[in-house]
Amino acid sequence: MRKTVARLADGRQLIYYDDADGGDSPARPADSRNLPPLNVGSELRFDPLVDEWVTIAAHRQGRTHLPDDAECPLCPSREGALSEIPASDYDVVVFDNRFPSLAADVGELAASGEDGEDGEDLVPRQPGIGHCEVVCFTSDHHGSFGQLTPTRARTVLEAWADRTIELGLQPGVEQVVPFENRGVEIGVTLQHPHGQIYALPFASPRTRRMLAAARSHRRRTWRNLFADVLATEREAGTRIVAENEHWTAFVPAAARWPVEMHLYPHRQVPDLPALSDAERDAFCHLYLDLLRRLDRLYDTPLPYIAAWQQAMVNIDRDLSYLRLELFSIRRAEDKLKYLATMESAMGVFLNDVRPEDVAQRLRDLGD
């Protein structure tokens, strides 16, 4: 994998990750667009009722939404259609989001009321400092991650690992989350195959809950919770979808979503940079196989969210266990799982599909 750093017309960073190693980097044209200065005004507000931070990013209302294929901002640039990627072709590209929820420079907090009337004591506010990056997996607008070659998937994995290291070194960053959203049903606003990376200035609520559970489990048993979950699933076998020498994919016993699958390395590592070369290759082969099975579930490509659970940058790294969690809201050929009252208002998930049945179907769809 070869890495080349460039700048876009408004100063944002863009990085080319090429499949090929060695040799000189190909010439990359400069971004010739006339872009306005970035206008980022995110802020974080603390919700004392649930002990969570909420991001307010009103500037994102004007972001690009389902453009025509000819106007896709993630396709390579061509004459008359300049995009976010100045090159005429590319392998993998990572760049700063033009409409970020969080950014390194977000300016001053806007006033929220008269002095003493803005609830600062109960609902503190702070600038939405962090990072949001876009990861383009391929220049093929009509492709998908599941259609990548193992070599290209490995390049994407190398980009994720590289950005995890770099973003983890930035001031104020506490958690780095690479993820992919696929399908308009999920809420994707750009059809081009891509994902994102968020660098958060706090631990996500779900991460905090899982780490608290892992800490409690270690106090009781002196063992790692995630390692025990993996061992239990491998021993039971009923929810295993596929595995190889280094990874196991299974449907969790208490799956919240109609289709849900977790991929664990057999060795406890905190994050993507800690994976060995053999583990990285093994992941790519297994993950591509699983994505192709998922697309064979129905006659239409499966919408999904896939997110890496990595260790926090500064705390509880010994408790953590790297894994990829993937889920879909499609519960039948022509039906979606909507988050209704119990899920959205009360946080109580209701799943209409037995995890064991999903695991069996995905096993049967193997090549």
Buried (B, 14 or more C-beta within 10 A) or exposed (E): BBBBEBEBBBEBBBBBBBBEEEEEEEEBEEBEEEBEEBEBBBBBBBEEEEEEBEBBBEBBEEEBEEBEEEEBBBBBBEEEEBBBBBBEEBBBBBBBBBBBBBBBEBEEBEEBEEEEEEBEEEBEBBBBBBBBBBBBBBBBBEBBBBBBEEEBBBBBBBBBBBBBEBBBEBEBBBBBBBBBBBBEBBEBEBBBBBBBBBBBBBBBEEBBEBBEEBEEBBEEEEEBBBBBBBBEBBEEEEBBBBBBEBBBBBBBEEBBBBBBBBBBBBBBBBBBBBBEEEBBBBBBBBBBBBBBBBBBBBEEBBBBBBBBBBBBBEEBEEBBBBBBBBBBBBBEEEEEBEEEEEBEEEEEEEBEBEBBEBBBBBBEBEE
